[in-house]
Amino acid sequence: MNAPTYNFAYLDEQTKRMIRRAILKAIAIPGYQVPFASREMPMPYGWGTGGVQVTAAILGPDDVLKVIDQGSDDTTNAISIRKFFGKTAGVATTTSTTDATVIQTRHRIPEASLHAGQVLVYQVPIPEPLRFLEPRETETRRMHALAEYGLMHVKLYEDIARFGHIATAYAYPVKVNARYLMDPSPTPKFDNPKMDNCAALQLFGAGREKRIYAIPPYTTVVSLDFEDHPFTRYRFDAPCALCGADNSYLDEIVTDDKGGRMFVCSDTDFCEQRQAAGHHGTESAAPHKEKAHV
Amino acid sequence: MTTIAEMPAGFADKVLSAQSTFRSVMDAMARPGSVQRVAASVGTPAGMMRGAAAIALTLFDHDTPIWLDAAMSATPDVARWLKFHASAPVVTDSAIASFALIGDAANLPALERFAFGSSEYPDRSTTLILQVDSLTQGPAFELKGPGIDGSALLQAMIKPRDLFQRLSINEALFPRGIDVVLVHDDNIVAIPRTTRLIASGV
């Protein structure tokens, strides 16, 4: 008896062709959201159906796949997507950023710098940066056509008027190749500078919203700001409690019910590599403080 | 009359050949000016190079109207092969084509005859697949743009010789425009609409 098998990487070939054509147009028009006929995937929306479809369309048997969720290789989402491609495509998987050829990510960009030949696939919930400012798709499409992005500057200005600084902390809007306004997916704005002039190809997939967009390697990506309120990124003002890193993005871990907390690297691979290299943190709690990071 | 038995084969392994060919095209598009190789073995109808045939089987299907130039449509072989292997409709109106296959690039029609997409949907444009004489030798073209670290040097024998001058309309039209994939045998080079010519020499 022949056991039923999946097509390589789950998707049928016609779907892959359709996604592949969208990816090529996305690369040719950096930052522009290409509509595509997103399929139902065997996981709910919000779990990375867009990223999974992009990964499925590009993945080959020689690829080495890494999947991260908020920087971590071992959360449910990351493990289940890694297993999904292990099962349907038989590809090798890794947790090492350097060894991976394809990295699918939810809400973080790895700390280790990416190299040429790698592909970073983002899972995107809301691809349209202007959506919460203008709900009509016809209007946002027109605004992109005319490069009419004043509304986003008004939004950032309102942040300054109300809070004294740009309070947008994640999904911070960027301009790609000096043309398209783009939502970098809900990555912390700490990660925004890593998208600029990156050696790796960056692909973005939004399954529910049916959009694919891309940043080719070595492309200018500028975070929006004002001359008197330049773009600043923040991190918790503490070294990582496990590896002592003072330049990585930190997660806050609550350790007891008396207000105890510690700060550890959000990128688990980065943290483990550092610990393996002999770096150690205090493994103790730190007070809650934030500082601009340059 | 060509029978099915006489028709050149498609990919030996549809799934993995299409995947590896796509990665070559994607790498080419992400790194304009770099020469990528199509490794998959594929049958070719008369007049079609291996690279072009592999790209056709990777990206064409019933959703993509294809326009063939005079060289490609000189015999019905190419259209018949595309129809059999890719189910792609061959159209006579180049302005509605998703892809245009150009066998005789010296007689490339005016670019205005192809689709540029609209300002709202710049992705609805024609991708040109242009067969050229060489992608490793010939005059040098210095390119810049997204995907290129500084500048990239392409040495190629391209007809029409003024291809890059004609593609300069991409600068004025952007985000509308024409994306080009140059093919010679199993080598491919992509020139997306963001790529600009800095200098060309001999």
Chai-1 contact restraints between the chains, C-beta under 6 A:
chainA,res_idxA,chainB,res_idxB,connection_type,confidence,min_distance_angstrom,max_distance_angstrom,comment,restraint_id
A,F8,B,V15,contact,1.0,0.0,6.0,A-B,restraint_1
A,R17,B,D61,contact,1.0,0.0,6.0,A-B,restraint_2
A,R20,B,F22,contact,1.0,0.0,6.0,A-B,restraint_3
A,R21,B,L59,contact,1.0,0.0,6.0,A-B,restraint_4
A,L24,B,M29,contact,1.0,0.0,6.0,A-B,restraint_5
A,K25,B,D123,contact,1.0,0.0,6.0,A-B,restraint_6
A,I27,B,M29,contact,1.0,0.0,6.0,A-B,restraint_7
A,I27,B,A30,contact,1.0,0.0,6.0,A-B,restraint_8
A,A28,B,D179,contact,1.0,0.0,6.0,A-B,restraint_9
A,A28,B,P192,contact,1.0,0.0,6.0,A-B,restraint_10
A,A28,B,R193,contact,1.0,0.0,6.0,A-B,restraint_11
A,I29,B,P122,contact,1.0,0.0,6.0,A-B,restraint_12
A,I29,B,P175,contact,1.0,0.0,6.0,A-B,restraint_13
A,P30,B,P146,contact,1.0,0.0,6.0,A-B,restraint_14
A,V34,B,D123,contact,1.0,0.0,6.0,A-B,restraint_15
A,G60,B,Q19,contact,1.0,0.0,6.0,A-B,restraint_16
A,R141,B,E120,contact,1.0,0.0,6.0,A-B,restraint_17
A,A145,B,S119,contact,1.0,0.0,6.0,A-B,restraint_18
A,A145,B,E120,contact,1.0,0.0,6.0,A-B,restraint_19
A,N177,B,P146,contact,1.0,0.0,6.0,A-B,restraint_20
A,L201,B,A30,contact,1.0,0.0,6.0,A-B,restraint_21
A,P216,B,A30,contact,1.0,0.0,6.0,A-B,restraint_22
A,P216,B,P146,contact,1.0,0.0,6.0,A-B,restraint_23
A,P216,B,G147,contact,1.0,0.0,6.0,A-B,restraint_24
A,P217,B,A30,contact,1.0,0.0,6.0,A-B,restraint_25
A,P217,B,G147,contact,1.0,0.0,6.0,A-B,restraint_26
A,Y218,B,D149,contact,1.0,0.0,6.0,A-B,restraint_27
A,T219,B,P146,contact,1.0,0.0,6.0,A-B,restraint_28
